[in-house]
């Protein structure tokens, strides 16, 4: 939450978060499938109920300044920051069947957030399909996976097929999220003709930020929101 609050204070338009399911069934906001950010890689998110998960200090391992920070639920993040920023929610769900995260996150967001302030994304096309059935009005985006895709180094055939940009049409998504190195003017024009936003990742170099802006992208993911906001301010 400290990172989100800081990003909002900087003036970002969106915050990006990864969502998984803990043992008691809540959608929680955490990047890794374990607690390595708290120095406990032996603890799996899926193996901990919410009460136990939130008893762990995940801030002190990073810096004493953030002592007492806990893993928030998706509901806590949205309800705390609603009206101040928009939410890019990435579903971290693996395999065809998933573990319920897509359905749970989509259903929650449909209840507590308006479609215009949410973008629901995933590497996993099957997760996006499940989310669409639960919350058809929520905009969705396909993240083009890096080498290895959603199934690890040995990519299954379904991942090689659905992980490519052309599959966005089959899924009916509203946005595509390619790696920044894959973005060129032709790709941006093609996506825009089809009514899709282009939001590349991960962009931390200011020159690349400016270049992507000139190509007409609709935003980008970055670990340097301070630079991005400064560039946006200077070149609206």
Secondary structure, DSSP 8 states (H G I E B T S, - for coil): -HHHHHHHHHT-SEEEEEEEE-TTS-EEE-SSSEEGGGTEEEEEGGGS-HHHHTTS--STTT-GGGTT----BHHHHHHHHBTTBEEEEEE---TTT--SHHHHHHHHHHHHS-GGGEEEEES-HHHHHHHHHH-TTS-EEEE---TTGGG-SS--HHHHHHTSTTHHHHHT-SEEE-BGGG--HHHHHHHHHTT-EEEEB----HHHHHHHHHHT-SEE--S-HHHHHHHHHH--
